[in-house]
Amino acid sequence: NLKFNKRKTHLQGGVNIIFRKMVAGLLKTFQVKSNAMSSLGVSGNRSLKRAEFVSKANLHDITDPQNPVSLGGSLDLVITLSDLEDPGNKDSIAVTLYAMNGSLLYSGNWNVSKTNEKELAGGNIEIKDIAYFDRDPIRLLPTNNAATVYPNPSAGEFKLKLSGIQGPYYLMIYDVSGKHLKTLYGTSYDPMSFGSDLIPGTYIVSIHQWNQVMHLKIIKQ
């Protein structure tokens, strides 16, 4: 249950995820609970609405609910959702949990380098507001957390070089009218290439890490 307050300045609500996994022959139950929400973005149209949510989270082993065991805090939780109209037919979700050093702790459906969304077996995802793409109050990334896109201009793909950013981040691409085109997720430990599918023109790239952001202009030839 996630939403912005009426002034669109702070995120409200939270996420509570339960998953089960066989560990050493035993079926274990784990809980992932958000504790410091960073961003919530929505986009799409009437027939397909999408949302992206990023938060800090805690992980617990709750196999014995009377004696939960903490498995880590300040973890990085990334969730993407797709809402294909009511009553939930073909709605899908992807859940990824990263450790503080960027290593993968949990994925609902990992495929080589990312978590693919899986269709719900039951229930309904509702994304109600697609009029804006916003985030918690932000500040510019400090100068020592620099990001560089090269080559720029480019007739092919762009590469992202990070200096000072550690752990997961996400990159958003806008056209000059401000229309949100794409969101990509990555970590500082893996190379990021993008833009081969962009048509010639000028674009704005926003690099987000929690409540910090950096904006860059790129030109596709």
RACORZI-V79706 format. One record per backbone hydrogen bond with DSSP energy under -1.0 kcal/mol. CO is the residue of the C=O (numbers start at 1). NH is the residue of the N-H. If there is no record, write none. Layout:
BEGIN
CO&NH  CO&NH
END
This chain:
BEGIN
1&14  3&12  5&8  9&137  10&5  12&3  15&34  17&32  19&30  21&28  23&26  26&23  28&21  29&62  30&19  31&60  32&17  33&58  36&56  38&136  39&54  41&52  43&50  48&45  49&83  50&43  51&81  52&41  53&79  54&38  54&39  55&77  56&35  56&36  57&75  58&33  59&71  60&31  61&69  64&67  69&61  72&59  75&57  76&98  77&55  78&96  79&53  80&94  81&51  82&92  83&49  85&88  88&91  91&120  92&82  93&118  94&80  95&108  96&78  97&105  97&106  98&76  99&102  103&99  106&97  109&116  111&113  114&111  118&93  139&213  142&145  146&163  148&161  150&159  154&221  158&194  159&150  161&148  163&146  167&188  169&186  170&208  171&184  172&206  173&181  173&182  174&204  175&178  179&175  182&173  184&171  186&169  187&190  192&160  194&158  195&198  201&220  203&218  204&174  205&216  206&172  207&214  208&170  209&212  211&139  212&209  213&141  214&207  216&205  218&203  219&154  220&201
END
